[in-house]
Amino acid sequence: MVVLVLTACPEGLRGHLTRWLLEISAGVFVGHISARVRTLLWARVVQLSGDGRAIMVYSQRGEQRLSFEVHNHHWRPVDYDGVRLMMRPSEKQSPSLGRTGWSKAGRRKRFGQGRRSPTNPPSQVNEKPQDHG
């Protein structure tokens, strides 16, 4: 069993993955593939993902009965007494994500300020309808 999660990856990569895996939600792919296909598929994901992130979890023999691969993620896999875990960096070590809070589009949507029409900016809107009759 393979579970592959993509974040901020090109649409072409998602389309490529649907040849072998089933997309059950946006960016989440599952399926049964051989180890060879899985290895080749992961190489393709790393090649095509660009600045996006990818995590693949797959079945494997051993104590945990699973293993995982990570690409472009600030969490990193570590081996702790033979068990692979994901280490989340402390806030001091984690990369800065830039400004936090709502985006301009999110603020407009959340606080009810709809989009303004480019053909009728607020300064050019006629307050009185003109009589054409």
C-alpha positions as CSV (number, residue, x, y, z in Angstrom):
1,M,0.0,0.0,0.0
2,V,1.3,3.5,-0.9
3,V,0.0,6.9,0.2
4,L,1.5,9.9,-1.4
5,V,0.6,13.5,-0.3
6,L,1.5,16.5,-2.5
7,T,1.4,20.1,-1.5
8,A,1.9,23.0,-3.9
9,C,2.9,20.8,-6.8
10,P,2.2,21.3,-10.5
11,E,-1.0,20.0,-12.0
12,G,1.0,17.9,-14.5
13,L,2.5,15.9,-11.7
14,R,-0.9,15.1,-10.2
15,G,-2.1,14.0,-13.7
16,H,1.0,11.8,-14.0
17,L,0.4,10.1,-10.7
18,T,-3.2,9.2,-11.6
19,R,-1.8,6.7,-14.1
20,W,-0.8,4.4,-11.2
21,L,-2.6,5.7,-8.1
22,L,-6.1,6.8,-7.1
23,E,-6.5,10.5,-6.1
24,I,-8.9,10.3,-3.1
25,S,-8.6,14.0,-2.2
26,A,-6.8,17.0,-3.7
27,G,-3.1,16.0,-3.6
28,V,-3.6,12.7,-1.7
29,F,-3.0,9.5,-3.8
30,V,-3.3,5.9,-2.7
31,G,-2.8,2.5,-4.3
32,H,-0.9,-0.8,-4.5
33,I,2.2,-0.7,-6.7
34,S,5.4,-2.8,-6.8
35,A,8.6,-1.7,-5.1
36,R,10.2,-1.0,-8.4
37,V,7.3,1.2,-9.7
38,R,7.2,3.0,-6.3
39,T,11.0,3.8,-6.5
40,L,10.6,5.1,-10.1
41,L,7.5,7.0,-9.2
42,W,9.2,8.7,-6.2
43,A,12.1,9.8,-8.4
44,R,9.6,11.3,-10.8
45,V,7.8,13.1,-8.0
46,V,11.1,14.6,-6.8
47,Q,12.0,15.6,-10.4
48,L,8.7,17.3,-11.2
49,S,7.6,18.7,-7.8
50,G,9.5,22.0,-8.2
51,D,9.1,24.1,-5.0
52,G,6.3,21.8,-3.8
53,R,6.4,19.3,-1.0
54,A,5.8,15.6,-1.1
55,I,5.5,12.8,1.5
56,M,5.2,9.1,0.6
57,V,4.3,6.4,3.1
58,Y,4.5,2.8,2.0
59,S,4.2,-0.7,3.5
60,Q,7.5,-2.4,4.4
61,R,8.6,-5.5,6.3
62,G,9.9,-4.7,9.8
63,E,8.8,-3.6,13.2
64,Q,6.9,-0.5,12.1
65,R,5.5,-2.2,9.0
66,L,5.9,1.1,7.1
67,S,8.4,3.5,5.8
68,F,8.3,7.0,4.3
69,E,10.1,9.4,2.0
70,V,10.1,13.2,2.4
71,H,10.9,15.9,-0.2
72,N,11.1,19.7,0.5
73,H,9.6,19.4,3.9
74,H,11.0,21.1,7.1
75,W,10.1,18.1,9.2
76,R,12.8,15.4,8.7
77,P,12.9,11.7,9.3
78,V,15.2,10.5,12.1
79,D,16.0,7.0,13.3
80,Y,15.4,6.6,17.0
81,D,16.5,3.1,18.3
82,G,15.5,1.5,15.0
83,V,12.2,3.3,14.7
84,R,11.8,6.0,12.1
85,L,10.1,9.1,13.3
86,M,9.4,12.6,11.9
87,M,11.3,15.3,13.8
88,R,9.6,18.6,13.9
89,P,12.1,21.5,14.3
90,S,11.7,23.9,17.1
91,E,10.4,27.4,16.3
92,K,14.0,28.7,16.5
93,Q,15.1,26.2,13.8
94,S,12.1,26.2,11.6
95,P,12.3,28.4,8.4
96,S,10.4,31.7,8.5
97,L,7.2,31.5,6.6
98,G,7.1,35.3,6.0
99,R,4.1,37.3,7.1
100,T,1.4,35.6,9.0
101,G,-2.3,36.3,9.1
102,W,-5.0,36.7,6.5
103,S,-4.2,37.4,2.8
104,K,-5.9,40.4,1.1
105,A,-8.3,38.0,-0.7
106,G,-9.0,36.1,2.6
107,R,-9.8,39.4,4.4
108,R,-12.2,40.5,1.7
109,K,-14.0,37.2,1.8
110,R,-14.0,36.9,5.6
111,F,-15.1,40.5,6.3
112,G,-17.6,40.9,3.5
113,Q,-15.8,43.3,1.2
114,G,-16.5,41.8,-2.2
115,R,-14.4,42.3,-5.3
116,R,-14.6,45.7,-6.9
117,S,-15.4,45.8,-10.6
118,P,-12.5,47.2,-12.7
119,T,-15.0,48.8,-15.0
120,N,-16.8,50.7,-12.2
121,P,-14.2,51.7,-9.6
122,P,-15.8,53.4,-6.5
123,S,-14.8,56.9,-7.7
124,Q,-16.6,56.6,-11.0
125,V,-19.9,55.1,-9.9
126,N,-22.8,57.4,-10.7
127,E,-24.9,58.1,-7.6
128,K,-28.0,59.1,-9.7
129,P,-29.3,57.1,-12.6
130,Q,-29.4,59.1,-15.8
131,D,-32.8,59.4,-17.5
132,H,-32.6,58.4,-21.2
133,G,-36.2,59.0,-22.0
